[in-house]
Amino acid sequence: MARIPDAFIDDLLARSDIVEVVGSRVPLKRQGKEYAARCPFHDERSASFTVSPTKQFYHCFGCGAHGTAISFLMNYDRLEFLDAVDELAKRVGMEVPRSENPRSAQQQDEGRELYSALDAAARFFQKNLEDSEKARTYLDGRGVDEANRTRFQIGYAPDGYSGLRDALGKDERRMKLLDRAGLFSKNDRGHVYDKFRDRVMFPIFDRRGRVIAFGGRVFEKDDGPKYLNSPETALFHKGRELYGLWQVRQANQKIERLIVVEGYMDVVSLFQFGVTQAVATLGTATTPDHAELLFRNAPDVFFCFDGDAAGRRAGWKALESVLPRMKDGRQAFFLFLPDGEDPDTIVRKEGAEAFDERLKQATPLSQFFFDELTREINLGTLDGKARLAERAKPMLAQIPDGAFGDLMKQQLGVLTGLGGQPAQRPQQGPRATSGRPVTPVAKRSLVRAAIAILLQQPSLAMSLGGQHHFHGLRLPGVELLLELLALVEQRPDISTGALLEHFDGREEQASLHTLAAQTLAGDEAKWTEELHDAVGQLEKQLLFQRIEDLNAKQRQHGLDDTDKFEMRELLKARASLRI
């Protein structure tokens, strides 16, 4: 994948107005120097979501959501990073430099050609649906109306071995493209023929609405595999994609839930009856990538499977994938249907309201987890309780820190008698009436104070003139502070938001965002004075640290002439300080 230079991201954020980006999607009200709104990422009554035009970043004091214009587009519009950068770049008229590597440029050109070939194939299948009475009669019988056929761009692959090839494979290069797109097969004698034949065709879209693959369904179950999917290609990885997600995004301004089903027709039928939050895995079990994608789009995920043994195994596989992603605020449920039923048949037989009632009765992940683990365990014996603990503990350890993980461990303790009191959480500090955390100045370390000032106004680092001599000081956060100073010195006009973007995905990110969201007392002159004082104090601490190191060396091994000279100079420097 082509890498976008950090300098371009900085420039892009500098030219973008986060108030404009957020305000075009969320109604903002001015409050002093900032703007406020009810958070779009969690349900709330008060406005705890703030957008800072000076810092160019947003922060919610309720759920902790935070970031720049790029991360806002990723979370609100549910875009991938590169797509969010593209969207932002279009707004400000910038061209995204993918890479200076000629090979990467060639790969981009080939990718565009693949998308074009797949789009042409989709249009070919749609045209053939119009001409096929058999296919249209089948969809009529399944209750799929014209609007829904258009929504999913459903088509038909004609019977025969060369329909698509004859229509689109007009030259050798085009043939190779269609082959790379997964639309051809080859027999033992090397003969190339259409992969999809006499099947209802369901295009699979990526998160930008581009066709990346196909699924084909037979008319009769005896005509071969019920579903035939495109093979893995440069554009299509079935373990990372969800059928119908593009349509869900188009149908719902805010996605409250996602319903994971197994077949294309399940998705289409649910949409037909007004259940517009259904997606399907593509002939594979739920993967960790699926789980991440699901929760990135909705807080509640329902897995809907057959009620037989195979369906319960699929449910457990899904649980294993979502468990490490169960952050507080996320919920997963499992709905197992009666024998012989699937979402397609159930919704057509009972209607959308009855299906919704079934979802309301779905089994929460916590219950399904313990039900499955205790299915063949006798909890009336010590051996059974020990076996449950042995099986459950490694899985529960995967849950992110938070209330859900604590409660799951507590429930394990209840079932086994081993005790399960969650660890005591540190109490939150006092909060201002605005909901902003107040950090008492007396408790802030020098390093933390300096970082807080830089995040409040990064350009103040330039007042140091590059003169900060505390490299090597063994204090928590020193390396981070030095990194921040270096970033600002490279880009004196960098905003708080752009500065934070450099720490995206790193463990320091959350703490930095929390500090950046605080409002510091005083003005620019006071912050400048405090920053210089903090740096001066850190330099003194480094001097004392070095003296201590040399004293320790003298006690252990003695000092050589170079060490003795350094010690004399350090002692002179210490004597000149006004302590």
C-alpha positions as CSV (number, residue, x, y, z in Angstrom):
1,M,0.0,0.0,0.0
2,A,1.3,3.4,-0.9
3,R,2.3,5.5,2.1
4,I,1.2,9.1,2.4
5,P,4.0,11.4,3.6
6,D,3.6,12.8,7.1
7,A,4.3,16.3,5.8
8,F,1.3,16.0,3.5
9,I,-0.9,15.0,6.4
10,D,0.3,18.0,8.4
11,D,-0.4,20.4,5.4
12,L,-3.8,18.8,4.8
13,L,-4.8,19.3,8.5
14,A,-3.4,22.8,8.5
15,R,-5.6,23.8,5.4
16,S,-8.7,22.0,6.7
17,D,-11.1,23.7,9.1
18,I,-12.3,21.1,11.5
19,V,-15.3,23.3,12.5
20,E,-16.4,23.3,8.9
21,V,-15.9,19.5,8.6
22,V,-17.7,18.6,11.8
23,G,-20.3,21.4,11.4
24,S,-21.4,20.1,8.0
25,R,-22.5,16.9,9.8
26,V,-23.3,17.9,13.4
27,P,-25.1,21.1,14.5
28,L,-22.5,23.1,16.5
29,K,-23.1,26.0,18.9
30,R,-20.4,28.4,19.8
31,Q,-19.3,28.4,23.4
32,G,-16.5,30.9,24.0
33,K,-13.5,30.0,21.9
34,E,-14.9,26.6,21.1
35,Y,-18.0,24.9,19.6
36,A,-20.2,22.3,21.4
37,A,-22.7,19.7,20.4
38,R,-24.3,16.5,21.6
39,C,-21.8,13.8,20.8
40,P,-22.6,12.0,17.5
41,F,-20.7,8.9,18.8
42,H,-22.9,8.1,21.9
43,D,-26.3,8.9,23.2
44,E,-26.4,11.9,25.6
45,R,-28.7,14.7,26.6
46,S,-26.1,17.4,27.4
47,A,-23.5,18.8,25.0
48,S,-20.2,17.3,26.1
49,F,-18.7,17.1,22.6
50,T,-16.4,20.1,21.8
51,V,-14.6,21.2,18.7
52,S,-11.6,23.6,19.0
53,P,-10.8,25.8,16.0
54,T,-7.5,26.9,17.5
55,K,-6.4,23.4,18.4
56,Q,-8.1,21.8,15.3
57,F,-9.3,18.8,17.1
58,Y,-12.5,17.5,18.8
59,H,-13.0,15.8,22.1
60,C,-16.0,14.3,23.9
61,F,-15.9,14.5,27.7
62,G,-18.6,11.9,27.9
63,C,-17.4,8.9,25.9
64,G,-13.8,10.0,25.3
65,A,-14.0,10.2,21.4
66,H,-11.3,12.5,20.1
67,G,-9.3,13.3,17.1
68,T,-8.7,15.4,14.0
69,A,-10.7,16.1,10.9
70,I,-9.3,12.9,9.5
71,S,-10.4,10.7,12.4
72,F,-13.8,12.4,12.5
73,L,-14.5,11.4,8.9
74,M,-13.2,7.9,9.7
75,N,-15.6,7.6,12.6
76,Y,-18.6,9.5,11.5
77,D,-18.6,8.6,7.8
78,R,-17.1,5.2,8.6
79,L,-14.3,5.7,6.1
80,E,-10.9,4.0,6.0
81,F,-7.9,6.2,6.6
82,L,-6.9,6.6,2.9
83,D,-10.5,7.3,2.0
84,A,-10.8,10.0,4.7
85,V,-7.6,11.6,3.5
86,D,-9.0,11.6,-0.1
87,E,-12.3,13.2,1.1
88,L,-10.5,15.9,3.0
89,A,-8.1,16.6,0.2
90,K,-10.9,17.1,-2.2
91,R,-12.5,19.7,0.1
92,V,-9.4,21.8,0.1
93,G,-8.2,21.1,-3.5
94,M,-5.1,19.1,-2.7
95,E,-3.8,16.1,-4.6
96,V,-2.8,13.2,-2.5
97,P,0.8,12.0,-3.1
98,R,0.6,8.2,-2.7
99,S,4.3,7.6,-3.3
100,E,7.2,8.6,-5.4
101,N,7.8,4.9,-6.2
102,P,7.1,4.2,-9.9
103,R,6.0,0.7,-9.0
104,S,3.4,2.0,-6.6
105,A,2.1,4.4,-9.3
106,Q,1.9,1.4,-11.7
107,Q,0.0,-0.6,-9.0
108,Q,-2.5,2.3,-8.7
109,D,-3.1,2.3,-12.4
110,E,-3.6,-1.4,-12.5
111,G,-6.0,-1.1,-9.6
112,R,-8.1,1.4,-11.5
113,E,-8.2,-0.9,-14.4
114,L,-9.4,-3.8,-12.2
115,Y,-12.2,-1.6,-10.8
116,S,-13.2,-0.6,-14.3
117,A,-13.3,-4.3,-15.5
118,L,-15.4,-5.3,-12.5
119,D,-17.8,-2.5,-13.1
120,A,-18.2,-3.5,-16.7
121,A,-18.9,-7.1,-15.6
122,A,-21.6,-5.8,-13.2
123,R,-23.3,-3.9,-15.9
124,F,-23.1,-6.9,-18.2
125,F,-24.8,-9.1,-15.6
126,Q,-27.5,-6.5,-15.0
127,K,-28.2,-6.2,-18.7
128,N,-28.6,-10.0,-18.9
129,L,-31.0,-10.0,-16.0
130,E,-33.3,-7.7,-18.0
131,D,-33.1,-10.2,-20.9
132,S,-33.6,-13.4,-18.8
133,E,-37.2,-14.3,-18.0
134,K,-36.0,-17.2,-15.9
135,A,-33.9,-15.0,-13.6
136,R,-36.6,-12.3,-13.3
137,T,-39.2,-15.0,-12.5
138,Y,-36.9,-16.4,-9.8
139,L,-36.5,-12.9,-8.2
140,D,-40.2,-12.3,-8.5
141,G,-40.8,-15.6,-6.6
142,R,-38.4,-14.5,-3.9
143,G,-40.3,-11.2,-3.5
144,V,-37.4,-9.0,-4.7
145,D,-38.8,-5.9,-6.3
146,E,-37.2,-3.6,-8.9
147,A,-36.1,-1.1,-6.3
148,N,-34.2,-3.7,-4.4
149,R,-32.7,-5.2,-7.5
150,T,-31.4,-1.8,-8.4
151,R,-30.2,-1.1,-4.8
152,F,-28.0,-4.2,-4.8
153,Q,-27.3,-4.1,-8.6
154,I,-28.4,-7.7,-8.9
155,G,-27.7,-9.4,-12.3
156,Y,-27.7,-12.7,-14.1
157,A,-24.7,-14.7,-15.5
158,P,-26.0,-16.4,-18.7
159,D,-25.7,-20.1,-19.2
160,G,-22.8,-21.0,-21.4
161,Y,-19.0,-20.9,-21.1
162,S,-18.1,-17.7,-22.9
163,G,-20.9,-15.1,-22.5
164,L,-18.8,-12.7,-20.4
165,R,-15.6,-13.4,-22.3
166,D,-17.2,-12.7,-25.7
167,A,-18.8,-9.5,-24.4
168,L,-15.8,-8.0,-22.6
169,G,-12.6,-9.9,-23.4
170,K,-11.9,-8.1,-26.6
171,D,-8.2,-8.3,-26.5
172,E,-5.4,-10.1,-24.6
173,R,-4.9,-7.3,-22.1
174,R,-8.6,-7.2,-21.3
175,M,-8.7,-11.0,-20.9
176,K,-5.9,-10.8,-18.4
177,L,-7.7,-8.1,-16.4
178,L,-10.9,-10.1,-16.2
179,D,-8.9,-13.2,-15.2
180,R,-7.1,-11.2,-12.4
181,A,-10.5,-9.9,-11.3
182,G,-11.5,-13.6,-10.7
183,L,-14.1,-13.8,-13.5
184,F,-12.5,-16.7,-15.4
185,S,-11.7,-20.3,-14.7
186,K,-9.3,-22.6,-16.5
187,N,-9.5,-26.4,-17.0
188,D,-6.7,-29.0,-17.0
189,R,-6.1,-28.4,-20.8
190,G,-5.7,-24.6,-20.2
191,H,-9.0,-23.6,-21.7
192,V,-10.4,-20.4,-20.2
193,Y,-14.1,-20.1,-19.6
194,D,-16.6,-17.9,-17.6
195,K,-16.5,-18.7,-13.9
196,F,-20.1,-17.7,-13.3
197,R,-22.7,-19.5,-15.4
198,D,-26.5,-19.6,-15.1
199,R,-26.5,-17.9,-11.7
200,V,-28.2,-14.9,-10.1
201,M,-25.3,-12.4,-9.5
202,F,-24.7,-10.3,-6.4
203,P,-22.0,-7.7,-6.8
204,I,-19.9,-7.2,-3.7
205,F,-19.0,-3.6,-3.0
206,D,-16.1,-2.1,-1.0
207,R,-16.6,0.7,1.5
208,R,-16.5,3.3,-1.2
209,G,-19.2,1.7,-3.3
210,R,-16.9,0.1,-5.9
211,V,-17.5,-3.4,-7.2
212,I,-14.7,-5.7,-6.0
213,A,-16.1,-9.2,-6.4
214,F,-19.2,-11.2,-7.1
215,G,-21.3,-13.9,-5.5
216,G,-23.5,-16.1,-7.7
217,R,-26.5,-18.2,-6.5
218,V,-27.9,-21.2,-8.3
219,F,-31.7,-21.4,-9.0
220,E,-32.0,-25.0,-7.8
221,K,-30.0,-26.6,-5.0
222,D,-29.0,-29.6,-7.2
223,D,-27.3,-27.3,-9.8
224,G,-24.0,-27.1,-8.0
225,P,-22.8,-25.2,-4.9
226,K,-25.6,-22.9,-3.6
227,Y,-23.3,-19.9,-3.6
228,L,-20.1,-19.4,-5.7
229,N,-17.9,-16.5,-4.7
230,S,-15.1,-14.7,-6.5
231,P,-11.6,-16.0,-5.6
232,E,-9.3,-13.8,-3.5
233,T,-7.8,-11.1,-5.7
234,A,-5.7,-7.9,-5.2
235,L,-9.0,-6.1,-4.5
236,F,-11.0,-8.7,-2.7
237,H,-10.2,-10.5,0.6
238,K,-13.3,-12.3,1.8
239,G,-12.2,-12.3,5.5
240,R,-12.2,-8.4,5.4
241,E,-15.4,-7.6,3.6
242,L,-19.1,-7.8,4.4
243,Y,-21.8,-8.1,1.8
244,G,-24.4,-5.3,2.1
245,L,-22.4,-2.9,4.2
246,W,-22.3,-0.3,1.5
247,Q,-26.1,-0.5,1.2
248,V,-26.5,-0.3,4.9
249,R,-24.5,2.9,5.0
250,Q,-26.6,4.4,2.2
251,A,-29.9,3.5,3.9
252,N,-29.0,4.7,7.4
253,Q,-27.7,8.1,8.5
254,K,-26.9,6.6,11.9
255,I,-26.4,2.8,12.2
256,E,-27.6,1.7,15.6
257,R,-27.1,-2.0,15.0
258,L,-25.8,-4.5,12.4
259,I,-27.3,-7.9,11.9
260,V,-24.9,-10.5,10.6
261,V,-26.5,-13.3,8.5
262,E,-25.0,-16.0,6.2
263,G,-26.4,-15.5,2.7
264,Y,-26.8,-12.8,0.1
265,M,-30.6,-13.5,-0.2
266,D,-30.9,-13.2,3.6
267,V,-29.6,-9.6,3.3
268,V,-31.7,-8.7,0.3
269,S,-34.9,-10.1,1.8
270,L,-34.4,-8.3,5.1
271,F,-33.9,-5.1,3.2
272,Q,-37.0,-5.9,1.2
273,F,-39.0,-5.9,4.4
274,G,-37.4,-2.7,5.8
275,V,-34.7,-4.3,8.0
276,T,-31.9,-2.2,6.5
277,Q,-29.1,-3.1,8.8
278,A,-28.2,-6.6,7.6
279,V,-24.8,-7.7,6.3
280,A,-23.4,-11.2,5.4
281,T,-20.0,-12.8,5.7
282,L,-18.8,-14.1,2.3
283,G,-18.8,-17.8,2.7
284,T,-16.4,-17.8,5.6
285,A,-16.7,-17.7,9.4
286,T,-16.6,-14.3,11.2
287,T,-13.0,-13.2,11.3
288,P,-11.3,-10.7,13.6
289,D,-11.2,-8.2,10.7
290,H,-15.0,-8.7,10.3
291,A,-15.5,-8.0,14.1
292,E,-13.4,-4.8,13.9
293,L,-15.4,-3.6,10.8
294,L,-18.7,-4.4,12.4
295,F,-18.0,-2.5,15.6
296,R,-16.5,0.4,13.7
297,N,-19.9,0.8,12.1
298,A,-22.3,0.1,14.9
299,P,-22.3,-0.3,18.7
300,D,-24.6,-3.3,18.7
301,V,-24.0,-6.4,16.6
302,F,-26.5,-9.3,16.2
303,F,-25.3,-12.6,14.9
304,C,-28.2,-14.6,13.3
305,F,-27.5,-18.3,12.6
306,D,-29.3,-21.5,12.2
307,G,-30.2,-23.2,15.5
308,D,-28.4,-26.5,14.6
309,A,-25.0,-27.6,15.8
310,A,-23.3,-26.0,12.8
311,G,-25.1,-22.7,13.6
312,R,-23.9,-22.8,17.2
313,R,-20.3,-23.5,16.0
314,A,-20.6,-20.5,13.8
315,G,-21.8,-18.5,16.7
316,W,-18.9,-19.5,18.9
317,K,-16.5,-18.7,16.2
318,A,-18.0,-15.2,16.0
319,L,-17.8,-14.9,19.7
320,E,-14.1,-15.7,19.6
321,S,-13.5,-13.0,17.1
322,V,-15.5,-10.2,18.9
323,L,-14.5,-11.0,22.5
324,P,-11.1,-9.1,22.2
325,R,-13.0,-6.1,20.8
326,M,-15.6,-5.8,23.5
327,K,-14.8,-2.3,24.7
328,D,-17.3,-0.7,27.1
329,G,-20.3,0.5,25.1
330,R,-20.2,-2.3,22.6
331,Q,-22.8,-5.1,22.7
332,A,-23.0,-8.5,20.8
333,F,-26.0,-10.8,20.7
334,F,-26.7,-14.2,19.2
335,L,-30.0,-15.2,17.6
336,F,-30.5,-18.9,16.7
337,L,-33.4,-19.6,14.4
338,P,-35.7,-22.6,14.4
339,D,-34.7,-25.7,12.4
340,G,-35.1,-25.3,8.7
341,E,-35.5,-21.5,8.9
342,D,-33.1,-18.7,7.8
343,P,-33.6,-14.9,7.9
344,D,-35.0,-15.0,4.4
345,T,-37.8,-17.5,5.2
346,I,-38.5,-16.1,8.6
347,V,-39.0,-12.5,7.6
348,R,-41.1,-13.5,4.6
349,K,-43.2,-15.7,6.8
350,E,-43.5,-13.6,9.9
351,G,-42.8,-10.0,8.8
352,A,-40.3,-7.4,10.0
353,E,-42.0,-6.7,13.3
354,A,-41.8,-10.3,14.3
355,F,-38.2,-10.6,13.2
356,D,-37.4,-7.5,15.3
357,E,-39.1,-9.1,18.3
358,R,-36.8,-12.1,17.8
359,L,-33.8,-9.8,17.9
360,K,-35.0,-8.3,21.2
361,Q,-35.0,-11.8,22.6
362,A,-31.5,-12.6,21.3
363,T,-29.0,-14.1,23.7
364,P,-26.4,-11.5,25.0
365,L,-22.7,-12.5,24.5
366,S,-22.1,-12.9,28.2
367,Q,-24.9,-15.5,28.5
368,F,-23.9,-17.3,25.3
369,F,-20.3,-17.4,26.5
370,F,-21.1,-19.1,29.9
371,D,-23.9,-21.3,28.4
372,E,-21.6,-22.8,25.9
373,L,-18.6,-23.3,28.2
374,T,-20.8,-25.0,30.9
375,R,-22.8,-27.1,28.4
376,E,-20.9,-30.3,29.2
377,I,-19.5,-29.3,32.6
378,N,-20.9,-30.3,36.0
379,L,-20.7,-27.2,38.1
380,G,-21.8,-29.2,41.1
381,T,-18.3,-30.6,41.4
382,L,-15.0,-29.0,42.2
383,D,-13.5,-30.6,39.1
384,G,-16.2,-29.0,36.9
385,K,-15.7,-25.6,38.4
386,A,-11.9,-25.9,37.9
387,R,-12.4,-26.9,34.3
388,L,-14.7,-23.9,33.7
389,A,-12.1,-21.6,35.2
390,E,-9.3,-23.2,33.1
391,R,-11.3,-22.7,29.9
392,A,-12.7,-19.2,30.6
393,K,-9.8,-17.3,32.1
394,P,-7.6,-17.2,29.0
395,M,-10.6,-16.0,26.9
396,L,-11.7,-13.4,29.5
397,A,-8.1,-12.1,29.6
398,Q,-8.6,-10.9,25.9
399,I,-11.4,-8.5,26.8
400,P,-10.2,-4.8,26.9
401,D,-9.9,-3.2,30.3
402,G,-13.3,-1.8,31.4
403,A,-16.5,-2.6,33.2
404,F,-17.6,-5.4,30.8
405,G,-14.4,-7.3,31.4
406,D,-14.6,-6.8,35.2
407,L,-18.2,-8.1,35.2
408,M,-17.4,-11.1,33.1
409,K,-14.6,-12.1,35.5
410,Q,-16.9,-11.4,38.4
411,Q,-19.5,-13.8,36.9
412,L,-16.9,-16.5,36.5
413,G,-16.1,-16.0,40.2
414,V,-19.8,-16.5,41.0
415,L,-20.0,-19.7,39.0
416,T,-16.7,-21.2,40.3
417,G,-16.6,-19.8,43.8
418,L,-13.1,-18.5,43.2
419,G,-14.0,-14.9,43.8
420,G,-14.4,-12.3,41.1
421,Q,-14.3,-8.9,42.5
422,P,-13.1,-6.5,39.9
423,A,-10.0,-4.5,40.6
424,Q,-10.7,-1.2,42.3
425,R,-10.5,1.6,39.7
426,P,-8.8,4.9,40.7
427,Q,-11.3,7.6,41.5
428,Q,-11.7,10.3,38.9
429,G,-10.4,13.7,39.9
430,P,-12.7,16.7,40.4
431,R,-14.5,17.9,37.3
432,A,-15.4,21.4,36.3
433,T,-19.0,22.4,35.8
434,S,-18.4,22.2,32.0
435,G,-17.5,18.5,32.4
436,R,-13.8,19.1,31.7
437,P,-11.4,17.4,34.0
438,V,-9.5,19.6,36.3
439,T,-5.9,18.6,37.0
440,P,-4.5,20.3,40.1
441,V,-1.4,22.1,39.2
442,A,0.4,21.0,42.3
443,K,0.1,17.4,41.3
444,R,1.4,17.8,37.7
445,S,4.9,16.8,37.1
446,L,7.3,19.1,35.3
447,V,7.2,16.9,32.2
448,R,3.4,16.7,32.2
449,A,3.1,20.5,32.7
450,A,5.4,21.1,29.7
451,I,3.5,18.7,27.5
452,A,0.2,20.3,28.5
453,I,1.5,23.7,27.5
454,L,2.8,22.5,24.1
455,L,-0.5,20.8,23.4
456,Q,-2.4,24.0,24.3
457,Q,-0.2,26.1,21.9
458,P,2.5,24.2,20.0
459,S,4.2,27.3,18.6
460,L,5.5,28.2,22.2
461,A,8.2,25.5,21.7
462,M,9.9,28.0,19.3
463,S,10.4,30.4,22.1
464,L,13.0,28.0,23.5
465,G,15.2,28.6,20.4
466,G,16.1,24.9,20.3
467,Q,17.9,25.2,23.6
468,H,16.7,22.4,25.8
469,H,19.4,20.2,27.3
470,F,17.7,17.4,29.2
471,H,18.3,14.5,26.9
472,G,19.0,11.4,29.0
473,L,17.1,12.5,32.0
474,R,15.5,9.4,33.5
475,L,12.0,10.7,34.2
476,P,8.7,9.3,32.8
477,G,7.6,11.2,29.7
478,V,10.9,12.9,28.9
479,E,11.3,11.1,25.6
480,L,7.7,12.0,24.6
481,L,8.3,15.7,25.5
482,L,11.5,15.8,23.4
483,E,9.6,14.2,20.5
484,L,6.9,16.9,20.8
485,L,9.5,19.6,20.8
486,A,11.3,18.2,17.8
487,L,8.0,17.9,15.8
488,V,7.1,21.6,16.5
489,E,10.6,22.7,15.6
490,Q,10.3,21.0,12.3
491,R,6.8,22.5,11.7
492,P,6.5,25.8,13.7
493,D,3.0,26.4,12.5
494,I,1.6,22.9,13.3
495,S,-1.8,22.8,15.1
496,T,-2.6,20.8,18.1
497,G,-4.7,18.4,16.0
498,A,-1.9,17.8,13.5
499,L,0.5,17.3,16.3
500,L,-1.7,14.6,17.8
501,E,-2.1,12.9,14.5
502,H,1.6,11.9,14.7
503,F,0.7,9.7,17.7
504,D,-2.2,7.9,16.1
505,G,-2.2,4.3,17.1
506,R,0.4,4.7,19.8
507,E,-0.2,4.1,23.5
508,E,0.5,7.7,24.4
509,Q,-2.4,8.9,22.2
510,A,-5.2,8.8,24.7
511,S,-3.3,10.6,27.4
512,L,-2.2,13.3,24.9
513,H,-5.8,13.8,23.8
514,T,-6.9,14.1,27.4
515,L,-4.3,16.7,28.2
516,A,-5.0,18.6,25.0
517,A,-8.7,18.8,25.8
518,Q,-8.0,20.6,29.1
519,T,-8.2,24.3,29.4
520,L,-5.1,25.8,31.1
521,A,-5.4,28.9,33.3
522,G,-3.5,32.0,32.2
523,D,-2.5,33.4,28.8
524,E,0.3,33.0,26.3
525,A,2.8,35.0,28.3
526,K,2.1,32.9,31.4
527,W,2.3,29.6,29.4
528,T,5.6,30.8,27.9
529,E,7.0,31.5,31.4
530,E,5.9,28.2,32.8
531,L,7.4,26.3,29.8
532,H,10.8,28.0,30.2
533,D,10.7,27.3,33.9
534,A,9.8,23.7,33.4
535,V,12.6,23.2,30.9
536,G,15.0,24.9,33.2
537,Q,14.1,22.7,36.1
538,L,14.5,19.6,34.0
539,E,18.0,20.7,32.9
540,K,18.9,21.1,36.6
541,Q,17.6,17.6,37.4
542,L,19.8,16.2,34.6
543,L,22.8,18.0,36.1
544,F,22.0,16.4,39.6
545,Q,21.4,13.0,37.9
546,R,24.8,13.1,36.2
547,I,26.6,14.1,39.5
548,E,24.9,11.1,41.2
549,D,25.9,8.8,38.3
550,L,29.6,9.9,38.7
551,N,29.4,9.5,42.4
552,A,28.1,6.0,42.0
553,K,30.9,5.2,39.5
554,Q,33.5,6.6,41.9
555,R,32.3,4.3,44.7
556,Q,32.3,1.2,42.5
557,H,35.3,1.7,40.1
558,G,36.8,5.1,40.6
559,L,36.9,7.9,38.0
560,D,39.4,8.4,35.2
561,D,40.7,11.8,34.2
562,T,37.9,12.6,31.8
563,D,35.3,11.7,34.5
564,K,37.1,13.9,37.1
565,F,37.1,16.9,34.7
566,E,33.4,16.4,34.0
567,M,32.7,16.2,37.8
568,R,34.6,19.5,38.4
569,E,32.6,21.3,35.7
570,L,29.3,19.8,37.0
571,L,30.0,20.9,40.6
572,K,30.9,24.4,39.3
573,A,27.6,24.5,37.5
574,R,25.7,23.4,40.5
575,A,27.4,26.0,42.7
576,S,26.3,28.7,40.3
577,L,22.7,27.7,40.5
578,R,20.4,29.7,42.8
579,I,18.7,26.8,44.6
